[in-house]
Amino acid sequence: MPMTEKGTAHEKDILRTFSLAQEGEFKKAIALIETILKDPKLDRTADNVLRMINNYLICCIHAQEYEKGSAFADSVQDLAPSNYHIFHNAACLYCYTGQLEKAVEQVKLARKYGGMALIKLLEKDEDLRPIFDHPGFIEAITPKKRLAKPVLVKIPDKGPAHHLFKGLPENEGISMFFTYKSDFDEGEFKKAEKAITSWYKGTDWKSMGTYDEKVRLSPIPYKNGFEVHFMGVRSPRKAMEDAIRRFKTIKPDLVELLILRRALDKGCDALGPVVEDPTAPEFKVTESEEEFWSLTFDVKKPIPYPEDAKGMLTVFPMNDGSMVTELRGPITYMPGLRISYGLVNVKELACDDASKRAGQLLQKKLAKYFYREMPDVFNKEGELDGPLDRIEKDGRKGFAFALKRDQLVEPYSKRFRYKEYELFSALGEVIKELGLAPVIHWSRDYAYIVNIWENDGKARRSRKAR
């Protein structure tokens, strides 16, 4: 029988159930799904089957088959963590059948496994109106409270004082990305344009040239900041500090300042490749897991390469057909940490008190560095913001967790970056306070997966962590 994906049978019938629902033939879709589910060999964990199960609940709502739908929701609770939309539609059916406490529990589970993106749908769903005033519902839809005030994230951490910006040759320039906590209005952006014009006139340039040749100012989408790109300045540190001072007076809630030293693209006058930090340590592309693991903890040897050696650049297609490209700074490196791209095969251990403490501390540190939405942290069970997973490799224990990739996106005008700097800054503090080895393993696919490790195979906590 043809398969829609590995382990999914009844391909045509499953796709037909989606078509029937779109056509408004809800009762026909319900009957067909019930027939498919009678197959004892059906893989209920396959993606399309999970979508079909969720579709059954939706069809029951539209067909007003509330009792049937709520009974079905009871029977698929074990599958819901793999498709958390099941929790949403189950909650609606429980509301229709007067099972309000069960509906609230479904909303809590939707928050646990689906995060705030799903909650934003639930809080406006009129099917859930019977529980809108329930304390449990209100708690579930309330965003996590920040545990610390957001700091000004300067990348690199010393801002203009970083040694990369001490002096620039004629064929290199600076890109500065200013991001604010609150949105810009049109009046404030006009003030920014006036400020950059005034800044240009008062800056000491190496050579003559028009404003347009030397400086480019672009608003960031969603109007929460802007970019400034320039080249040919005589004193780059002074110029940057003056620009920062001017832009802070327009809006004081500056929360991010990204500065890149960039060389010219060959054959054109546009700023292109990012200039790497010449003081970064030696990195090595490893050939095997054994070499990767052995180099990881040996401070006398090169650090396994901190980024994917095949390249990290990704591209997002936009609705208008244009492409938005990832902006990457110098190779990922933070003093005092050995950050390496890649994961090793590990033994999974049971959750313990240490994994709970690590999860709580990680939440606190993420709240410090992520100034808008904090990323959701998941363990291998798909549980949101719970204890970190416990892992072990060759007698050394550690912790693992996952992050949703799209929650680490920081947009700029025609590009974006992932908030890896903020993530590693938070992890650096977690590692220090828990007394862990200064090692981070990570990978980036549909989600970020991160492993951190105990020191010398033994759990040690600093006084502050106790």
Secondary structure, 3 states (H helix, E strand, C coil): CCCCCCCCCCHHHHHHHHHHHHCCCHHHHHHHHHHHHCCCCCCCCCHHHHHHHHHHHHHHHHCCCHHHHHHHHHHCCCCHHHCCHHHHHHHHHHHHCCCHHHHHHHHHHHHHHHHHHHHHHHCCCHHHHHHCCCHHHHHHHCCCCCCCCCCCEEECCCHHHCHHHCCCCCCEEEEEEEEECCCCCHHHHHHHHHHHHHHHHCCCECCCCCHHHHEEEEECHHHCEEEEEEECECCHHHHHHHHHHHHHHHCCCEEEEEEEEEEECCCCCCEEEECCCCCCCCEECCCCHHHHHHHHCCCCCCEECCCCCCCCCCEEECCCCCEEEECCCCCCCCCCCEEEECCCCCEEECCCHHHHHHHHHHHHHHHHHCCCCCCCEECCCCCECCCCEEEEECCEEEEEEEEEHHHHEEECCCEEEECHHHHHHHHHHHHHHHCCCCEEEEEECCEEEEEEECECCECCCCCCCC
